[in-house]
Amino acid sequence: MKRLATENEILEEAIVAFYREAGVQLGVVEQGAIKDDKRIDAIIQVPGTEGQLVAEIKKWTPHKNLGAVINQIENLAPLGKALLVADYINPVMAGKLKAAGVQFIDMAGNGFVNQPPVYIYIKGNKLALNLEEKRITKIGKAFQPAGMKVIFAFLKNRKIINAPYREIARQAQVALGAVGWVIRDLMSQGFLLEGIKKGSRELAGFDRLFDKWVENYPYKLREKQKIGVFTTDNTEWWKEIDLTEFDGLWGGEVAAAKYTNYLNPKNAVVYLNKLNMVKLLQAGRLRKISLNEQPEVRVELIEPFWEQEKNTDERIDLVHPILVYADLVETGEPRNLDVANRIREKYLR
């Protein structure tokens, strides 16, 4: 079975492929660089141009959440113009990245580079990757559903990283046996470090772990918790609903609006127990989206995956900002990405 490419190999092969297709030899100025106290994968020079590109290297799996990838690339802006380096960018992804102004190259020779006077856009080249390799692409056990729940608990409350395994399992709502292997896998990936005292642990970079969790959340965890997608003719239906009556919590755009007062919600994400679904559908006059329908309003119902504790603050009807951020980023919409980053800056540092 063919071995999966490392990040260094992806960078090297993408540069070779881009030269083959476009005749432009990109130069690697530095790899594993530290800039403004942030680690970046590489610094790339485009010949014949001024300035350098800050590169973010991505493997196959995270591309499923293109909104998260675009947001991460845009967040590199303070460090300089950015370049996404990937193993493969399919034509649909290429179009969306170009529309978002995200420069990229991949191992198949596809690329979008807009560094005047250099302008190159290539898409449609296919990567010679066998199907079995795609199927077994791994991102670590910690980023499977049970591990995602444990990481969420750590991101919400960093103090529980050193709690007894039984307490971690309770808060994450996973089997006790899962906690140990998740912690071991996070350590092997460099997300957790052994502390000064024996047996103590600490996060090795909140932002890096948070970004990877957000990338994987939509299809590794949220999709498995999805109850259904609904719609309504009343665009302001959410203003008439008190979710506490259904033991529910707002996520997505509605929660973002309540956290920031900076967004006019169009779509909604509601986290609630499936047993309360019918009551909510009746109260909100929500109906199932029919086949091929493109509704003005989308309402996703998601079953909570964490231990729900009684809220004691004024945010009694909102999910944690981590989930609001992840919901917004997954959409890939510029207005949502802007608000997501406001939430990150205010609540997730």
N, C-alpha and C positions, 0 to 999 in steps of 0.2 A: 504494500500500500504506500502510495506516495506521501512523503512527509509534508506537513503544512509549512508554508514559508514563514520565516521570522520577520519582524518589522524591518530589520536591516536588509534582508533579502528582498522584501517588497520594494524598499526604496531603491536599491541597486537595479533591480529588474525593470522598475517603472522608468527610471532614467534612461536605461538602455533602449527600452521599447519606444519611448518618446523621441529619442534621437533617431531611431530607425524610421519612424513614421513622419516626423516633422523636420528632421535635419538640424535640430537645435540641441546642443549639448549642455544640459543643466549641470551646474557644479555644486557639490556639497561642501559648504564652508565649514560646518560643524555639526556633529551629531550629539544627542543627549545634552543639549545646551541648557544653561540656566540663564534666564533673562528676567530682570525685575522680580527675582525670587520665585519665578515659575519655571518648571521644567518643560522644555519643548523638545520634540523629537529630532528636529534637524533645522538647519538654516540653509536655504537654497539660493543660489545666484543664477539669474537669467542673463546669459551673455548679451552684451550690447545694451544693457539697461542699467539705470541707477537704482540703488536700493537692493534689498534682499527680501526673500520670502520666508516666513515662518511656517515650517511644515508640520502637519499633523498626520501621522501614519495610522491607517485603519485597516483591519482585517475584514473578512467577508461578513460575519454575523451582524455587527452593529449597523450595517447599511439598511437593515429592515426598518430602522427608525431614522429615516433621513432627516426628519425635523431636528432630532438631537444632534446629528452630525453637523448640519448647517449651523445650528446654534453654537456648537463648540468652536467651529471655524470662525464665526463672527466674533466670538468672545476673545479671539486672539488679536483682534484689531489694535488694542493698546500696545501690543508688542511689535506690530508691523503688519504689512500685507501678508495674507495667509495663503497656503497651498495645501490642499487635501491630497495625500498620496495613498492610493488604495490598491488592493489586489485586482479589483475589477469594478468598473462603473458601466452598468448597462445603459442603453440609449435613453430610456425613460428617466433614469437617475441623472444622466448627463444633462438632459434638457432642464430638469428642475434645479440642478446645481448652477448651471449657466444663468438661468433666470434669476437666481438668488445672488448672482455675482460671485459665486464661490469658484475659485480657480482649482484645477485638479489635474492629476495624471494617474495612470494606472499601468498594470503590468501587461495589458494587451495593446498598449500604444494609444489609447484614448486620452484626450487631454483638452483642457481649456486654460490657456495662458493669455492674460491680457495685461501685458507690461509694455506700454508704448516705448519704442516702435514695434515691439513684438506682439502680434495677435494671432493666436492659433486655436482652432476648435476642431477636434477630431472625435467622432463617436461611431459606434457600430462595430468596432473590432471585437472579436470574441476571444475569450481566454481559454486556452487548452487546459481545462480542469476537469478531471473525471468526476462523474456523478457521485461515486462513493466518497470521494474526498469532500465534496460539498456537504454530503449528508452527515459526515462525522465531525464537521468543523466544531471545535471545542473552545469554550471560553471559561472553562473551570467549573467544578462542581458547585462552587459558591454562587454561581449565577444561574443555577437551576431553580425551580420554584421554591423549594424549602430554603435554599440558601438566600434567595432574594428576600424572603420574609425575615431571616435573621439579620441580614445587612440593613434592612429597613429599620429594625429595632435599634441597631447600633447607630445609624445615622440620626434617628430621632433623639436618642439619649446615649451619649458616648460613655456615660458612667457605667452602664450595664455590661460593657465589654468585659469587665472584671467580675461580674456577678457570677454566682454559681450556675452551672449549666442548666439546672432545673428551672431557675428563675428566667434565664434567657429563653428557654424553650416555652415557658408560659407566656411571656410577653410577645414572642414571635409567633406563637400558635403553631409550633412544629413538634415533631417527636423528639424526645430527649436525645436519642442517638444521633440525630442530624447535627446537633450543635457542635460536637467535637470535630467532625470532618469539615464543616464549613469554616471553623476557625483555622484548622490546619491548612485548608486550601487558600484562605485569605493570607496566611503567613507565607505560603509558598509563592504567592503572586506579589508579595511585598506590600500588601495593603494593611497588614497588622504586624507589629513588631513586639518582641519580648521586651518588657520593661526592665528597669534597674533591679527590681525585686524579682526573685524567682516566682514564676507562675503569673506574673502580672503582664498585661497586654496594653498596647496603645495604638491608635490609628496612625498610619504613616502617610498622612495626606488626605484630609477630608474631601477636598475637591475632586481628586482623581477617582476615589471610590464612588463618590456621589455621581459623577458624570457617567461612569460605567453602569451604575445601577439605573440611571435614567434612560440610557440607551436601550437597556434590555427589558425594562419594565413593561412596555406595551405588549410584547409578544411572549415573554417568558412568564409573566404573572398576571397582568391585567386581563389578557384575553381569556385565561383560564377561569377568571372570576366573573366574566361578563354574563349578565342575565339576559340582556337583549338591548336592541336599539329601537327607539320609539320616536314619534313626532306629534305635533299638535298644530292647529291653525292659529293658536293664540301665542304670539311671539313673546308676550310678557307673562306667561303662565306662572313662571317661577316666583314672581312677585306676590302671587296669591297663595303660595304654599308655605306652610310652616313645617319644615322637615322633622322637627323634634317630635311632632305628633306621630311620625312613622319610624322613629329611631333611626332616621337617615341623616346623612351629611352631604353637603354640597362639595363637589370637586370642580375641576375645570374652570370654565369662564365665569360661572356664577360666583364660585369661591374667590376667584381672582378679583372680581369686581368688589366683593365685600372686604377683601384684605387691603385693596389699594385705592378704591374709588376712582379707578383709572381705566375702566373698560366697560363698554356697553355689551353685555352678553348676548350672543346669538344662539349658541349651542350650550348644552348642559351635560354634566356628568354627576350622577347621583350614586352615592355609596349607601346601600341599605341591604338588610336581610331579605332574602328572596321571599320569605313568608309575608312580608309587608308590601310586596310588589302590587298586588291587585288593588289594595286600598289607595296606593299612590296613583296608579293609572286612572282610577275612577275620579279621585280628587283633582288631578291635573288634566283630566280629559285627554289622556295620552293614548295613542294607538300604535300598533306595530307598523313599521315601515314596510310597504308592499314591494314586490319584486320590481327592480329597475326604477323605483321612485327616487327622485332627487329632491328631498324636502328642504324647505327653507330652515326648519329647525330640527336638530338632531338631539335626542336625549338618550344617553347611554346609562344603563343601570348596571352597577358593579357591586358584587357582594364583597364586603370587607374581609380582609385576610389577616388582620391584626387583632390583638385583644382590645376590645372597646371598653375604655374606662369612662366613667361619668365625668364630663367636662365641668370644670369649676370656674372657667373664665367666660368672657363675653362671647367667645368664638364657639358657642355650643353647637352650632349647626354646620361647622366647616371641618373638612379634613385637614391634616397637618400640611403646612406649606410645601413639604417635599412632594406630596402627591399632586398638589395644585401645579407646581412647577413641571412635574413630569407630564401631566395631562396637557398642559399648554404647549410644551415643547414638541410633543408627539404630533401635533397638528401641522407644524411647520409653517404656520401663517405668521407673517411679519408682525402684525399687531399683537399676536399672542406671545411671540418670542420676546418682544419688547417688554411686555408686562411680566413675563416669566422672569426676566433678568432683574426687574425691579423687586420682585418678591425674593429672589435669591440674595440680592444685595441687602435687603432689609431684615430677612428672617433666617437666612441659611448660611451665616458666616460664623 
